[in-house]
Amino acid sequence: MNLGLSIPQVGVNATRENALKLAQAAEKENFESLWVQERILWPINPKSKYPASPDGSLRKEYQHNLDSMNLLSYIAANTSKILLGTGIAVSAYHLPVQFAKEVATVDILSQGRFVCGVGLGWSKDEYQTSNVPFERRGERQDEFIQAIKKVWTDDIVEFDGEFYNISPSKIDPKPVQKPHPKILLAGFGPKTFERIANYADGYLSALAMPIPIFEQLISGFKQTIEKAGKNPDDFNISTLTFPQISETSSGNGDRFPMTGTIEEVGGDVKKLKEMGVNRAILVEFAGDGYDVDKSIQVAKELRKFAG
């Protein structure tokens, strides 16, 4: 199983210097990939609960958040072999042509290293700011994925949908990767799995639940792919994880995944590999006390458990 690292993007220590240092150190240590996420605001009075926290609050680090695609372009120019991914970009915040052009540009600048992770998002505030209805976002994403694939592959691009339209146009250059960069879709349910079977190359999950429940999720994904008449082994499974390392074990039986000692967190990494995850992404926020050297060292320790 491969390990990916998050670029220092979110938090007061998400600086140019830290982003460059982490990226180049990760490449030197032969980690497989680097990842960014997308947040466009931190609402004072949020209309939606943040699904990855117990109380629904959005971490304060998100008040300081570098733009994802610009950051990837900078990292692309300062690395040579490590993969670069969005984990995730929220499709509804972009027009298909604009997003497809940005991805193609980063893929060209990186010489074919882009991985396109896309999700629906959860923030009603961000949808409102983007002037996009929160309702029917799944159907909107279906069209979005179809449209960006046309931009990447068709000589004359044309798309006529309910949500998006592209009049017959030449839209070049195309991405380096053929037919296009790998598309990973995020989500937690059957509709996401069906969308992946129809339009994508893999599943970008998140370990935000107990291991047994997550294992059921991965099993459900594989079953959906099989029902669609396809081979689950042909689809990449990547997982966002949020390690929090401590010196001592909590000692109780309700430890949340990726928390505890190196050995405990490493055990979770090993379990991900055993259930068929192809890539675990170690997400870390660049808040107070963030240290690039420590991040790299922790990642090296956890890699021993990834095999």
C-alpha positions as CSV (number, residue, x, y, z in Angstrom):
1,M,0.0,0.0,0.0
2,N,1.3,3.5,-0.9
3,L,1.4,6.4,1.5
4,G,0.5,10.0,0.5
5,L,1.1,13.1,2.6
6,S,-0.9,16.3,2.8
7,I,0.9,19.5,1.8
8,P,1.0,22.2,4.6
9,Q,-2.1,24.1,3.3
10,V,-4.4,24.6,6.2
11,G,-3.4,26.5,9.4
12,V,-1.3,29.4,10.4
13,N,1.9,27.5,9.5
14,A,0.7,26.8,5.9
15,T,3.5,28.8,4.4
16,R,5.4,28.8,1.2
17,E,8.5,27.6,3.0
18,N,6.8,24.7,4.8
19,A,4.9,23.6,1.7
20,L,8.2,23.5,-0.3
21,K,10.1,21.8,2.4
22,L,7.5,19.1,3.0
23,A,7.1,18.4,-0.7
24,Q,10.7,18.1,-1.5
25,A,11.4,16.0,1.6
26,A,8.5,13.7,0.8
27,E,9.9,13.2,-2.8
28,K,13.4,12.6,-1.5
29,E,12.0,9.9,0.9
30,N,10.2,8.3,-2.0
31,F,6.6,8.8,-0.8
32,E,4.1,8.2,-3.5
33,S,2.0,11.3,-3.5
34,L,1.1,14.8,-2.1
35,W,-2.4,16.0,-1.6
36,V,-4.4,19.2,-1.1
37,Q,-8.0,19.9,-0.1
38,E,-10.5,22.6,-0.9
39,R,-12.2,25.0,1.6
40,I,-13.3,28.4,0.4
41,L,-14.5,29.9,3.7
42,W,-14.9,29.4,7.4
43,P,-18.5,30.5,8.3
44,I,-19.1,32.3,11.5
45,N,-22.6,30.9,11.8
46,P,-22.4,27.7,9.8
47,K,-25.6,26.3,8.1
48,S,-24.0,22.8,8.0
49,K,-22.3,20.6,10.5
50,Y,-18.7,19.4,9.6
51,P,-19.1,15.6,9.2
52,A,-15.5,14.8,10.3
53,S,-15.8,16.2,13.9
54,P,-17.8,14.8,16.8
55,D,-19.6,18.1,17.5
56,G,-19.9,19.2,13.9
57,S,-17.6,22.2,14.3
58,L,-15.1,23.1,11.5
59,R,-11.5,23.2,12.8
60,K,-10.2,26.7,13.3
61,E,-7.2,25.9,11.1
62,Y,-9.5,26.3,8.1
63,Q,-9.6,30.1,8.7
64,H,-6.1,30.1,7.1
65,N,-6.3,28.1,3.9
66,L,-4.1,28.3,0.7
67,D,-5.8,27.8,-2.7
68,S,-5.4,24.2,-3.8
69,M,-4.7,24.4,-7.5
70,N,-2.3,27.3,-7.2
71,L,-0.5,25.5,-4.5
72,L,-0.2,22.3,-6.6
73,S,1.1,24.4,-9.5
74,Y,3.9,25.7,-7.2
75,I,4.7,22.2,-6.0
76,A,4.7,20.8,-9.5
77,A,7.4,23.3,-10.5
78,N,9.5,22.3,-7.5
79,T,9.3,18.5,-7.7
80,S,9.9,16.0,-10.5
81,K,8.3,12.5,-9.7
82,I,5.9,12.5,-6.8
83,L,2.2,12.4,-7.7
84,L,0.0,15.4,-7.0
85,G,-3.6,15.1,-6.0
86,T,-6.7,16.9,-4.9
87,G,-8.3,15.3,-1.9
88,I,-10.8,16.7,-2.6
89,A,-11.8,19.4,-5.1
90,V,-15.6,20.2,-4.7
91,S,-17.1,19.9,-8.2
92,A,-19.9,22.3,-7.6
93,Y,-17.6,25.2,-6.9
94,H,-16.2,25.1,-10.4
95,L,-17.4,25.3,-14.0
96,P,-16.4,22.2,-15.9
97,V,-14.3,24.0,-18.6
98,Q,-12.5,26.1,-16.0
99,F,-11.7,23.1,-13.8
100,A,-10.7,20.9,-16.7
101,K,-8.3,23.6,-17.9
102,E,-6.7,23.9,-14.5
103,V,-6.2,20.2,-14.1
104,A,-4.8,19.9,-17.6
105,T,-2.4,22.8,-16.9
106,V,-1.1,21.2,-13.7
107,D,-0.8,17.8,-15.4
108,I,1.3,19.5,-18.1
109,L,3.4,21.4,-15.7
110,S,4.0,18.3,-13.6
111,Q,4.6,16.1,-16.7
112,G,1.7,13.8,-16.0
113,R,1.6,13.5,-12.2
114,F,-2.0,14.8,-11.4
115,V,-4.6,12.7,-9.6
116,C,-8.1,14.2,-9.7
117,G,-10.0,13.6,-6.5
118,V,-13.5,15.1,-6.6
119,G,-16.3,15.3,-4.1
120,L,-19.8,16.8,-3.5
121,G,-18.8,18.8,-0.5
122,W,-21.0,19.3,2.6
123,S,-21.1,23.0,3.4
124,K,-24.3,24.9,2.5
125,D,-22.4,28.1,3.2
126,E,-19.9,27.3,0.5
127,Y,-22.6,26.3,-1.9
128,Q,-24.4,29.6,-1.3
129,T,-21.2,31.6,-1.8
130,S,-20.6,29.7,-5.1
131,N,-24.2,30.6,-6.2
132,V,-25.0,26.9,-6.6
133,P,-28.1,25.1,-5.1
134,F,-27.3,22.5,-2.5
135,E,-30.1,20.3,-3.8
136,R,-29.5,17.7,-6.6
137,R,-25.8,18.0,-6.2
138,G,-25.3,14.4,-7.1
139,E,-27.0,14.8,-10.4
140,R,-25.0,18.0,-11.0
141,Q,-21.7,16.1,-10.3
142,D,-22.7,13.4,-12.8
143,E,-22.8,16.0,-15.5
144,F,-19.7,17.7,-14.3
145,I,-17.6,14.5,-14.6
146,Q,-18.9,13.8,-18.0
147,A,-18.2,17.3,-19.2
148,I,-14.6,17.5,-17.9
149,K,-13.8,14.1,-19.5
150,K,-15.0,15.6,-22.8
151,V,-12.8,18.6,-22.4
152,W,-9.8,16.3,-21.8
153,T,-10.4,13.9,-24.6
154,D,-12.5,15.4,-27.5
155,D,-11.1,17.3,-30.4
156,I,-14.3,19.3,-30.7
157,V,-15.8,19.6,-27.3
158,E,-19.6,19.8,-27.0
159,F,-21.9,19.2,-24.0
160,D,-25.6,19.7,-23.6
161,G,-26.8,19.0,-20.1
162,E,-29.4,20.2,-17.6
163,F,-26.7,21.9,-15.4
164,Y,-23.8,22.6,-17.8
165,N,-23.5,23.4,-21.5
166,I,-20.5,23.7,-23.7
167,S,-21.0,25.0,-27.3
168,P,-18.9,23.2,-29.9
169,S,-15.4,24.4,-29.2
170,K,-11.7,23.7,-29.5
171,I,-10.3,23.4,-25.9
172,D,-6.6,22.6,-25.8
173,P,-4.0,21.6,-24.7
174,K,-5.1,18.2,-23.4
175,P,-3.6,16.6,-20.3
176,V,-0.3,14.6,-20.6
177,Q,-2.0,11.5,-19.2
178,K,-4.2,9.6,-21.6
179,P,-7.0,9.4,-21.9
180,H,-7.0,11.7,-18.9
181,P,-5.8,11.9,-15.2
182,K,-7.3,9.3,-12.9
183,I,-10.6,10.5,-11.4
184,L,-11.3,9.4,-7.8
185,L,-14.7,10.3,-6.4
186,A,-15.4,10.8,-2.7
187,G,-18.5,9.9,-0.7
188,F,-20.0,7.4,1.7
189,G,-22.9,5.7,0.1
190,P,-24.4,3.6,-2.7
191,K,-25.0,6.5,-5.0
192,T,-21.3,7.5,-4.8
193,F,-20.3,3.9,-5.6
194,E,-22.7,3.8,-8.6
195,R,-21.2,7.1,-9.8
196,I,-17.7,5.7,-9.5
197,A,-18.7,2.5,-11.5
198,N,-20.1,4.7,-14.2
199,Y,-17.7,7.6,-14.5
200,A,-14.5,7.3,-12.4
201,D,-11.3,5.3,-11.9
202,G,-11.4,4.9,-8.1
203,Y,-12.8,5.7,-4.7
204,L,-11.4,8.4,-2.4
205,S,-12.7,7.4,1.0
206,A,-12.1,8.9,4.5
207,L,-11.3,6.9,7.7
208,A,-13.8,9.0,9.8
209,M,-15.5,6.0,11.5
210,P,-14.5,2.9,13.5
211,I,-12.5,0.3,11.5
212,P,-15.3,-2.3,11.4
213,I,-17.8,0.2,9.9
214,F,-15.1,1.4,7.4
215,E,-14.5,-2.2,6.4
216,Q,-18.2,-2.6,5.6
217,L,-18.0,0.6,3.6
218,I,-15.1,-0.8,1.5
219,S,-16.9,-4.1,1.1
220,G,-20.0,-2.3,-0.1
221,F,-18.0,-0.4,-2.7
222,K,-16.5,-3.5,-4.1
223,Q,-19.9,-5.2,-4.3
224,T,-21.4,-2.3,-6.2
225,I,-18.5,-2.4,-8.7
226,E,-19.1,-6.1,-9.2
227,K,-22.8,-5.6,-9.7
228,A,-21.9,-3.1,-12.4
229,G,-20.1,-5.9,-14.2
230,K,-16.7,-4.6,-13.5
231,N,-13.6,-5.8,-11.6
232,P,-13.0,-4.0,-8.2
233,D,-9.3,-4.6,-8.7
234,D,-9.4,-2.2,-11.6
235,F,-10.4,0.7,-9.3
236,N,-8.0,2.5,-7.0
237,I,-9.1,2.8,-3.4
238,S,-7.5,5.8,-1.6
239,T,-8.3,6.8,2.0
240,L,-7.9,10.1,3.8
241,T,-6.6,9.4,7.3
242,F,-6.0,11.9,10.2
243,P,-3.2,10.5,12.4
244,Q,-2.8,11.9,15.9
245,I,0.2,10.4,17.6
246,S,0.7,10.2,21.3
247,E,3.4,8.9,23.5
248,T,1.2,6.5,25.5
249,S,-1.8,4.3,24.7
250,S,-5.2,5.4,25.9
251,G,-5.6,1.9,27.2
252,N,-9.3,1.6,26.5
253,G,-11.2,-0.2,23.9
254,D,-12.9,2.7,22.1
255,R,-9.8,4.3,20.6
256,F,-10.7,6.1,17.4
257,P,-8.8,5.0,14.3
258,M,-5.4,6.7,13.6
259,T,-5.1,7.9,17.2
260,G,-2.7,6.6,19.8
261,T,0.9,5.4,19.8
262,I,2.9,4.8,16.6
263,E,2.3,1.1,17.1
264,E,-1.5,1.6,17.4
265,V,-1.8,3.9,14.5
266,G,0.5,1.7,12.5
267,G,-1.8,-1.2,13.3
268,D,-4.7,0.8,11.7
269,V,-2.5,1.4,8.6
270,K,-1.9,-2.3,8.4
271,K,-5.6,-3.0,8.6
272,L,-6.3,-0.6,5.7
273,K,-3.8,-2.6,3.6
274,E,-5.4,-5.9,4.6
275,M,-8.9,-4.7,3.5
276,G,-7.6,-3.7,0.0
277,V,-6.9,0.0,0.3
278,N,-4.3,1.0,-2.3
279,R,-3.3,4.3,-0.9
280,A,-3.5,5.9,2.6
281,I,-3.2,9.6,2.7
282,L,-1.8,11.1,6.0
283,V,-3.6,14.4,6.5
284,E,-2.1,16.9,8.9
285,F,-3.1,20.4,9.6
286,A,-0.4,23.1,9.8
287,G,-1.6,24.8,12.9
288,D,0.3,25.9,16.0
289,G,3.4,23.7,16.6
290,Y,3.4,22.2,13.1
291,D,6.9,20.8,12.2
292,V,7.8,19.5,8.8
293,D,10.6,17.3,10.0
294,K,8.4,15.6,12.6
295,S,5.7,15.0,9.9
296,I,8.2,13.3,7.7
297,Q,9.5,11.2,10.5
298,V,6.0,10.0,11.6
299,A,5.2,9.2,7.9
300,K,8.4,7.1,7.7
301,E,7.5,5.2,10.8
302,L,4.0,4.5,9.6
303,R,5.3,3.4,6.2
304,K,6.8,0.4,7.9
305,F,3.3,-0.9,8.6
306,A,2.0,-0.2,5.0
307,G,4.2,-3.0,3.5
